[in-house]
Amino acid sequence: MSHTHILIVDDELSNRILLKEMLDSYIVVEANNGMSMWNMLDTHEINLILLDVMMPEEDGFSLGKKLQNHPKYKHIPIIYVSAKVTGTDVDEGFKTGAVDYIKKPFDIQELHNRVDNAIIHNTETQELKTKVITADMVFEQIQDSIVITDSDFIIRNYNPACALLLKHSHTSLLGTYFSDVMCDKHKQPLHVNSIFQDLADAFVLTKEHETIPVSVSIQALVDEHKNELGWLCVLHNMQKQKEIEQNLINAKNKSEKANNIKSTFLARMSHEIRTPLNAILGFSDLLDSDKSTQEEKSHYIEVIKKNGAKLLSFIENLLNISSIETKKITIDTKTCRIHDLCSELTTESSVLLSYYSHEHVRFISLPNIPQDFSFETDTHKLHQALRNILDNACKFTADGEIIFSCKITESTLQFNIEDTGIGIEKDELKHIFSSFQKIEHVNSDFSQGVGLGLSISKHYIELLGGSISIESSEEKGTRIQICFPL
């Protein structure tokens, strides 16, 4: 009690001196009237007030009422001190907030007992209030969901955050089992034992039957004798964290895929450059040989030309995709005679079929348009886009036919390229126009290329204001349609 401050408010000096001597184990300060009392309260941390009832300027009851209504000092306990003690006085004293009443003359033992009890009781009351207020504030304002159950896990209370999470009212879950709102990711109920065993894989089931991933913390509630009273269950919404984790996994997978594509691309690029260069250098050496016949030299020259063309095409594709990705590509719009374009592509496709040793594949050209029909576009880019698609058709069609058609509808110019080639798997079809995405096929002899042709075609067609679509079935063939608005 050595740090307890007591304020004695009495107009009689003798009473103040006497009380101060009797309460020498406390820190005692004095006031002889109401004004002095307020000054002492402003300058000292007071734990108890001994307030005289009968004072000339303002009596104790009047000061007590003011203290009781004061926001800063209403928590300080008051003991009234008076020689006049009647039932009415005592009643009036307690109405104004007193915790006790001491009659003059003082008995030292009684005084100490009443003062000690008042201070201890007030301390315990304030501590209890603090605990209650703190607990209520935490319960009401915490972001996590709190569920309080009895020892049988029957829900007895839950906080607003829990009601919001589960989309229930503040009372609709009372009396239900805690396990009724817990489930696994398949919405199957989770028994309490399962929750204890795997707290990391729990979900709550909302009123609308939605599942939300949560982390669960369960703590037993016990009394001072360690008797089990119930359970405190804390649920932390993990939905955002799970989404972040999934996004990180997706980003990691995407990064790994990009690295794999890059590695594959570099390997293929090396192959695409070295193979024709080796052929060009090797057959160039053979041309210098005096032992080669004229027929052999003509064959060597043909091989050199083919590999030179192949190398040039590869370099052009690299430059084109680089221009596309850096958005440095320009459109050179001119008048394009579509019939002439189709004739050129038909001739080139026949050469491509021969190049791939697919001469027995029928190439059918159906330019169903007037010979004088013209179209304003970038002829070179349109030609390259269609040629890349036809090149793929010729490369991957070993039997059957390729149909290249063109027609005019009411509002569009349409190109259609159909083949009976190896086709494309459904899962791979969605990536067919991506850069450096090359579809491998176990039954194809053509593994060369880095997967740029169709990507360039799509970019060029869209750049020219058109659209491209593809349909394909594995081992049955592919159909690509290109449309331009008129």
C-alpha positions, 0 to 999 in steps of 0.5 A: 500500500506504500504507493497508494495515494489518499486524498483527505477532504475536510475543512477541519485541520485537526481531522486532517492531521488525525487521519494523516497520522492514522494512515501513515502507511499511505501517501496522504494529501489534503484539501480543506474545500472543494476547490482545493480538492479539484486542484489535488486531483489534477496534480496527483494520482489519487486512489481513494478519497476520504470526504467530509460530509459537513463543510461550509462552502460545499458539502460532501454529498454535492462534491460526491455527485460531481465526482460521480459524473466526472469522466476522469475521476468517477472511478475513484472510490469515495468514503464519506466521513461524518459525525452525523450518521443516520439511515438517510445520510448513509442512503444519500451517501451511497446514491452519490457513489460512496463505497463506505461511510465512516463515523467520527470519532475514528477507530484506527482499526476500523479505519484501516479495515475500511480503507484497505477494503475499499482500495482492494475492492476498487482495484479488483473491480477496475482490473475486472472491467479492464479484462471484460472491456478488453475481451469484449473488444477483441471478441467484437473487433478481431478480424479472425473468426472466433467460435466458443463451444461447450465441452461437447463442441456445441456452439455457444457464441461466435463473433461478428467476423465469424458470422460474416465469414459463414454468412449467418446471422449472429444467432443462427448457429447457436446450439449447433455442433462446431463440426457442422460448419467444418468440411473438407475441400469436397464439402464432406463433413469434418469430425472434430477429431479430423480437425485436430489431426489435419488443421492445415486442410480444413474448410468452412461451409457457408450458409450458401454452401460455399467452401472457404479454406481456413487455418484452425486453432483450438484451445481448451477453456478451463477454470482456476481448478483446470476443469474443462469448460469448453473450447475456443476455436479460432478460424483464419480465412486462408482464401487470399493466401491460397490464391497468392500461393496458387499464383506463385505456383502458376508463375513458377510453372510459367517461368519454368515453361519459359525457360524450357521453351528458351532452351529448346529454342536455342537448341533448335536455332543452333540446329536450324543454322548449323544444319544448312550451313554444314550442307552448304559448306560440305557440298561446296567442297564437293563442287571443287572436286575434279572427281565429281561428274557434271550430274553430281555437281548439278545435284550439289548445287541444288542441295546448296540452293535448298539449304541456302533458301532454308537458312534465309527463311529461318533468318527472315522469321527471326527478324519478323518475330523480333519486329512484331514483339518490339512493335516496330513493324510497319504496314505498306498498303497497296492494291493486291490482286487476289487471283494473282496472289492465289496463283503464286501461292499455288505454284509455291505450294507445288514446289514445297510438296516436292521439297518435302518429297510429298509429290503424290499429295494432291494440291487443289486450288479453288480461287472462287473470285473474279480475276480482276478483284483487288484488295487494299492491303500489305501484299507482302505480309499477306503473302507471307502469312498465307505461305507460312500456313501452306508450308505447314500443310505441305510439310505435315501432309504425307497422304491425301490432299490439300485444298486452298480456296478463296471466296467473297461473301457479303462482307468478308474475303475468306481464305481456307486451307484444309489438309488431310495431314497428321492433325493437332492434339486438342490440348496443343491446339490452344498454343498453336499460334504462340511464338516458339511453340512447336508441336511435335508428332511421333509420326512426323519426319519433320522435327525441324523449325522453331515454331515461328511460322504460324505465330507470324501469320497470326500477327500479320493477319490481325495487323492487317485487320483480319482474323484467323481460326483453326480446327483440327483432329489428330490423324484426320487433318486441319482446317484454317480459315482467314477472314478480312472484312470488306 
